[in-house]
Amino acid sequence: MKLEHVAIDVADPEALIKWWCENLGFRRSAPKSAFIIDDTGVMGLEVYRTGETPSAPDYPSMNPMTLHIAFVSEDVKADVDRLVAAGARLEKLSLDNPAFHMAILRDPWGVPVQLCKREHSIFFK
């Protein structure tokens, strides 16, 4: 099996899609689509507001270890500064270990975003 996408239910899908495209390098898979894809074109995220529940999950109150969406970053500190300036909120920054830099932020809707710079990829050799 091959992972196709991850879906998240959010209160304002259009605003989140716009912010993620402008700040995290995503693009829509097609005009007006709920699917956005990363800059590799390999991984996608579906962003929607379902009518099956009364409200979207309360991401701001969730522990980011319950759910987070992780990105490879070449410069965690620079990306943190750029994303905070764009409206994200920093929760944790760890730059002490030269083999692993990491940050946890929340986008403007509280969705946890993790930035990682690893000496060795956990997936690719």
Backbone as JSON, one array per atom type, in Angstrom:
{
  "sequence": "MKLEHVAIDVADPEALIKWWCENLGFRRSAPKSAFIIDDTGVMGLEVYRTGETPSAPDYPSMNPMTLHIAFVSEDVKADVDRLVAAGARLEKLSLDNPAFHMAILRDPWGVPVQLCKREHSIFFK",
  "N": [[0.83, -1.18, 0.0], [0.35, 2.29, -0.59], [0.68, 5.4, 0.86], [-1.71, 7.87, 0.34], [-3.02, 10.36, 1.09], [-3.61, 12.56, 3.89], [-6.34, 13.54, 5.87], [-7.86, 16.46, 7.2], [-10.23, 17.95, 9.31], [-11.39, 21.13, 9.45], [-12.33, 24.38, 10.72], [-12.33, 26.54, 8.89], [-11.74, 25.86, 5.93], [-10.94, 27.07, 3.44], [-9.43, 29.36, 4.17], [-7.35, 28.15, 5.62], [-6.19, 26.52, 3.64], [-5.28, 28.51, 1.86], [-3.34, 29.81, 3.51], [-1.54, 27.7, 4.07], [-0.67, 27.12, 1.47], [0.59, 29.54, 0.8], [2.57, 29.71, 2.79], [3.71, 27.23, 3.48], [4.46, 25.92, 1.23], [2.64, 24.38, -0.22], [0.36, 23.42, -2.87], [-2.73, 23.65, -4.63], [-4.35, 20.69, -5.78], [-6.06, 20.86, -7.88], [-8.04, 23.52, -9.29], [-10.09, 25.01, -6.81], [-10.16, 22.64, -5.4], [-10.29, 20.46, -2.52], [-8.0, 19.22, -1.93], [-4.6, 19.54, -1.23], [-1.2, 19.61, -2.24], [2.19, 18.75, -1.45], [5.42, 20.31, -2.14], [6.83, 18.34, -3.47], [5.0, 16.9, -4.82], [4.21, 14.44, -4.05], [3.03, 13.89, -1.56], [-0.12, 14.46, -0.09], [-2.74, 16.52, 1.33], [-5.96, 16.56, 2.55], [-8.28, 19.05, 3.06], [-11.01, 20.06, 4.78], [-14.4, 20.93, 5.83], [-16.43, 19.01, 7.49], [-19.86, 18.02, 7.34], [-20.77, 16.24, 9.1], [-20.26, 16.4, 11.78], [-20.86, 18.55, 14.61], [-18.94, 20.59, 14.96], [-15.6, 21.52, 13.96], [-12.59, 19.73, 14.95], [-11.04, 20.73, 18.05], [-8.3, 21.94, 17.62], [-6.46, 23.86, 18.79], [-6.54, 23.23, 21.53], [-5.62, 20.67, 21.69], [-3.08, 18.3, 22.51], [-0.04, 18.6, 20.85], [1.26, 16.25, 20.28], [-0.69, 14.44, 19.9], [-1.7, 14.87, 17.38], [0.09, 15.99, 14.68], [1.51, 17.67, 11.87], [4.25, 16.99, 10.05], [7.2, 18.52, 8.73], [10.07, 18.55, 6.63], [12.8, 20.59, 7.22], [15.27, 22.8, 6.12], [16.43, 24.79, 7.56], [15.57, 25.23, 10.57], [15.25, 27.3, 12.53], [15.14, 29.66, 10.94], [12.86, 29.08, 9.4], [10.95, 28.92, 11.44], [10.96, 31.59, 12.34], [10.0, 32.88, 10.02], [7.45, 31.68, 9.71], [6.17, 32.37, 12.12], [6.08, 35.13, 11.79], [4.18, 35.14, 9.83], [1.91, 34.47, 11.16], [1.79, 32.08, 12.59], [2.09, 30.23, 15.71], [4.64, 29.71, 17.97], [5.44, 26.84, 19.84], [7.39, 25.06, 20.76], [10.9, 24.89, 20.58], [13.77, 23.33, 19.59], [17.09, 23.28, 19.36], [19.47, 22.33, 20.26], [20.67, 19.79, 19.84], [22.89, 18.86, 17.43], [22.35, 16.93, 15.52], [19.65, 16.79, 15.25], [17.3, 19.09, 14.76], [14.35, 20.72, 15.84], [11.01, 21.95, 15.79], [7.87, 22.89, 17.17], [4.98, 24.27, 16.05], [1.91, 26.14, 15.81], [-0.47, 26.56, 13.31], [-2.41, 29.44, 12.16], [-4.96, 28.47, 12.83], [-4.63, 26.72, 14.79], [-3.73, 24.19, 14.17], [-1.33, 21.72, 14.69], [2.03, 21.97, 13.64], [5.03, 20.51, 12.78], [8.48, 21.1, 12.49], [11.36, 19.67, 11.16], [14.81, 18.99, 11.16], [17.01, 16.67, 10.33], [20.0, 14.83, 10.86], [20.22, 12.38, 9.64], [17.88, 11.0, 7.51], [14.74, 9.65, 8.56], [13.41, 8.02, 6.9], [14.5, 7.89, 4.25], [17.4, 6.79, 2.58]],
  "CA": [[0.0, 0.0, 0.0], [1.06, 3.57, -0.67], [-0.08, 6.47, 1.49], [-2.13, 8.87, -0.63], [-3.2, 11.66, 1.73], [-4.16, 12.66, 5.24], [-7.44, 14.51, 5.84], [-8.15, 17.14, 8.45], [-11.48, 18.7, 9.38], [-11.08, 22.43, 10.03], [-13.45, 25.32, 10.7], [-12.28, 27.43, 7.73], [-10.82, 25.21, 5.0], [-10.38, 27.97, 2.42], [-8.39, 30.2, 4.78], [-6.22, 27.31, 5.95], [-5.55, 26.15, 2.37], [-4.55, 29.69, 1.36], [-2.17, 30.04, 4.36], [-0.59, 26.61, 3.86], [-0.08, 27.29, 0.14], [1.48, 30.7, 0.83], [3.64, 29.65, 3.79], [4.3, 25.9, 3.65], [4.85, 25.38, -0.05], [1.64, 23.52, -0.84], [-0.44, 23.94, -3.97], [-3.96, 22.89, -4.83], [-4.23, 19.67, -6.82], [-6.89, 21.38, -8.97], [-8.76, 24.71, -8.8], [-11.18, 24.82, -5.84], [-10.07, 21.32, -4.78], [-9.99, 20.37, -1.09], [-6.72, 18.54, -1.82], [-3.39, 20.31, -1.48], [-0.05, 18.72, -2.32], [3.45, 19.39, -1.09], [6.21, 20.72, -3.31], [7.34, 17.16, -4.17], [3.91, 16.32, -5.57], [4.05, 13.06, -3.61], [2.18, 13.81, -0.39], [-1.24, 15.38, -0.13], [-3.55, 16.75, 2.51], [-7.32, 16.99, 2.25], [-8.7, 20.02, 4.06], [-12.44, 20.23, 4.58], [-15.3, 21.05, 6.99], [-17.46, 17.99, 7.32], [-21.17, 18.31, 7.9], [-21.14, 15.1, 9.93], [-20.05, 16.74, 13.19], [-21.29, 19.94, 14.83], [-17.84, 21.53, 14.83], [-14.29, 20.94, 13.66], [-11.83, 19.45, 16.17], [-10.46, 21.87, 18.75], [-6.86, 21.76, 17.51], [-5.66, 24.65, 19.73], [-6.48, 22.64, 22.87], [-5.04, 19.33, 21.59], [-1.65, 18.1, 22.66], [0.48, 18.42, 19.5], [1.72, 14.88, 20.07], [-1.86, 13.68, 19.47], [-1.71, 15.06, 15.93], [0.88, 17.07, 14.1], [1.92, 17.43, 10.5], [5.69, 17.28, 10.12], [7.87, 18.95, 7.51], [11.53, 18.64, 6.61], [13.25, 21.98, 7.14], [16.73, 22.95, 5.99], [16.85, 25.75, 8.59], [14.41, 25.27, 11.46], [15.11, 28.62, 13.14], [14.69, 30.62, 9.92], [11.47, 28.75, 9.07], [10.14, 29.33, 12.59], [10.82, 33.06, 12.3], [9.16, 33.23, 8.87], [6.07, 31.25, 9.96], [5.64, 33.21, 13.2], [5.77, 36.43, 11.18], [2.98, 34.94, 8.99], [0.75, 34.21, 11.99], [1.88, 30.85, 13.37], [2.49, 30.41, 17.11], [5.68, 28.77, 18.38], [5.25, 26.16, 21.12], [8.63, 24.43, 21.23], [12.03, 24.99, 19.67], [14.9, 22.56, 20.1], [18.21, 23.4, 18.43], [20.67, 21.94, 20.98], [21.28, 18.59, 19.28], [23.23, 19.16, 16.03], [21.83, 15.88, 14.63], [18.19, 16.88, 15.15], [16.64, 20.35, 15.12], [12.91, 20.5, 15.78], [10.11, 22.97, 16.33], [6.42, 22.67, 17.11], [4.22, 25.51, 15.92], [0.51, 25.98, 15.43], [-0.86, 27.5, 12.28], [-3.38, 30.37, 12.74], [-6.17, 27.76, 13.25], [-4.26, 25.84, 15.89], [-3.27, 22.88, 13.71], [0.09, 21.58, 15.01], [2.99, 21.79, 12.56], [6.37, 20.23, 13.29], [9.58, 21.27, 11.56], [12.45, 18.78, 11.55], [16.04, 18.86, 10.39], [17.7, 15.5, 10.87], [21.27, 14.48, 10.23], [19.93, 11.22, 8.78], [16.44, 10.83, 7.32], [14.16, 8.47, 9.19], [12.8, 7.22, 5.84], [15.24, 7.75, 3.0], [18.85, 6.62, 2.73]],
  "C": [[0.88, 1.25, 0.0], [0.15, 4.62, -0.05], [-0.42, 7.52, 0.43], [-2.26, 10.25, 0.0], [-3.67, 11.48, 3.16], [-5.23, 13.73, 5.16], [-7.6, 15.15, 7.21], [-9.42, 17.98, 8.28], [-11.17, 20.01, 10.11], [-12.27, 23.38, 9.87], [-13.49, 26.17, 9.43], [-11.3, 26.86, 6.7], [-10.18, 26.16, 3.98], [-9.25, 28.83, 2.98], [-7.15, 29.37, 5.09], [-5.48, 26.91, 4.67], [-4.72, 27.32, 1.84], [-3.26, 29.89, 2.17], [-1.12, 28.95, 4.13], [0.07, 26.72, 2.49], [0.93, 28.44, 0.14], [2.7, 30.5, 1.71], [4.33, 28.31, 3.93], [4.6, 25.2, 2.32], [3.87, 24.42, -0.7], [1.03, 24.2, -2.05], [-1.68, 23.07, -4.1], [-3.75, 21.87, -5.94], [-5.04, 20.05, -8.05], [-7.6, 22.61, -8.43], [-9.95, 24.31, -7.92], [-11.18, 23.44, -5.16], [-9.81, 21.44, -3.28], [-8.62, 19.72, -0.86], [-5.58, 19.5, -2.15], [-2.22, 19.33, -1.45], [1.22, 19.49, -2.01], [4.27, 19.67, -2.34], [6.87, 19.55, -4.04], [6.27, 16.57, -5.08], [3.6, 14.89, -5.15], [3.04, 12.94, -2.46], [1.08, 14.86, -0.46], [-1.97, 15.46, 1.19], [-4.92, 17.19, 2.02], [-7.78, 17.88, 3.39], [-10.16, 20.34, 3.8], [-13.15, 20.53, 5.9], [-16.43, 20.07, 6.74], [-18.78, 18.45, 7.91], [-21.63, 17.22, 8.85], [-20.94, 15.33, 11.42], [-20.44, 18.2, 13.4], [-20.19, 20.98, 14.69], [-16.57, 20.78, 14.48], [-13.58, 20.63, 14.98], [-11.21, 20.73, 16.74], [-8.93, 21.72, 18.77], [-6.07, 22.6, 18.51], [-5.56, 24.02, 21.13], [-5.87, 21.24, 22.87], [-3.56, 19.35, 21.89], [-1.08, 17.88, 21.26], [1.05, 17.03, 19.23], [0.55, 13.96, 19.73], [-1.96, 13.71, 17.95], [-0.8, 16.21, 15.6], [1.26, 16.68, 12.68], [3.35, 17.93, 10.4], [6.27, 17.57, 8.75], [9.37, 18.87, 7.69], [11.88, 20.11, 6.42], [14.77, 22.0, 7.03], [17.28, 23.88, 7.06], [15.64, 25.99, 9.5], [14.2, 26.67, 12.03], [14.6, 29.65, 12.14], [13.24, 30.35, 9.53], [10.53, 29.12, 10.2], [9.9, 30.84, 12.53], [9.87, 33.49, 11.19], [7.69, 32.86, 9.14], [5.42, 32.04, 11.09], [5.25, 34.58, 12.65], [4.5, 36.35, 10.33], [1.76, 34.55, 9.81], [0.74, 32.91, 12.76], [2.31, 31.18, 14.8], [3.49, 29.32, 17.48], [5.34, 28.17, 19.74], [6.53, 25.56, 21.66], [9.69, 24.58, 20.15], [13.21, 24.27, 20.31], [16.01, 22.56, 19.05], [19.52, 22.9, 19.05], [21.41, 20.75, 20.38], [21.61, 18.85, 17.81], [22.69, 18.12, 15.05], [20.32, 15.97, 14.45], [17.71, 18.23, 15.67], [15.15, 20.16, 14.92], [12.18, 21.68, 16.37], [8.69, 22.48, 16.21], [5.79, 24.05, 17.07], [2.75, 25.14, 15.73], [0.2, 27.01, 14.36], [-1.92, 28.43, 12.88], [-4.69, 29.72, 13.21], [-5.88, 26.73, 14.33], [-3.79, 24.46, 15.47], [-1.76, 22.77, 13.97], [0.94, 21.24, 13.78], [4.35, 21.56, 13.21], [7.37, 20.46, 12.17], [10.74, 20.44, 12.06], [13.63, 18.94, 10.59], [16.84, 17.76, 11.05], [19.02, 15.28, 10.13], [21.06, 13.33, 9.25], [18.4, 11.08, 8.71], [15.94, 9.57, 8.02], [13.54, 7.54, 8.13], [13.72, 6.91, 4.68], [16.74, 7.65, 3.28], [19.58, 7.39, 1.66]]
}
